[in-house]
Amino acid sequence: MELETLKAVGAGLATLGMIGAPIGVGIVFSGLLQGIARNPSAAKQMIPMAFVGAALAEIMGFLGFVVAIMIK
């Protein structure tokens, strides 16, 4: 196999990490909604932490994209 072919395979595999970002964000906000439904008075403390969790999940997806670009 040529080196360019292997680079393309590696870049494709690196982009698979971007699949987890929306799944992670969905899980974070699902947990937020469940937590608010159970204890509405704690919403002020939960919302900022949910946004931090969503941002970290998106950063991991973006990191997979950057790695794929660097490989290519």
N, C-alpha and C positions, 0 to 999 in steps of 0.2 A: 504494500500500500504506500501511496505517496504521502509525504509529510502534510501537504495541503488537505488531503482527505482526512487524515487523522485530526488535523486542526478543526476541520468542519464538524467532525463527530464530537470532539471535546467541547466546542462552542455550543453545539446543540444540547449536549448533556448539561452544560452549565446553565442554560436557559430553563431547564426543568425546575430549577429553584424558584423561578418566577411563578410557578403554579401554586406554591404554598402561600404566597403573600395574600391573595384575596381570600383564601380559605382561613388563614390566621386572623385576618381582619373580621371576617364573618363570625368566627368563634369569639373574638373579643367583644364585639358588639352584641352578640347573642347573650353572652354572660352578663353584660351591662344591663340589657333589658330585663333579664331574669332577676338580677339583683335589685333593680329599681322596683320591679313588680312586687318583690318580697318585702322590701324596706324602702319606701319612697323618701323617708327622711334622710337617708344616707346618700342620696343621689349627688349631692354637692361634692362628696368625697370620692365617689366612684367615677364620675365623668372625666376628671383630669387623668386619672390612672388609665382609663380606657383609651384615651387619645394617645397616651404614651405607649401603651401596648400596640395600638394600631400603627403608630409611627415606626416602632421597632420591627413589626412584621413587614411593613413596606420597605424598610431599609434592607432587610434580608433579600427581598425580591430584587431590589435595585442592585444589590451587591452581585447577585447571580448574573444580571444583565451586564454589569461592568466587567466581570470576569470573562463572560462570553466575548465581549468586544475586545478585550485585551488579548484573548487567545487568537481571535481572528486577525 
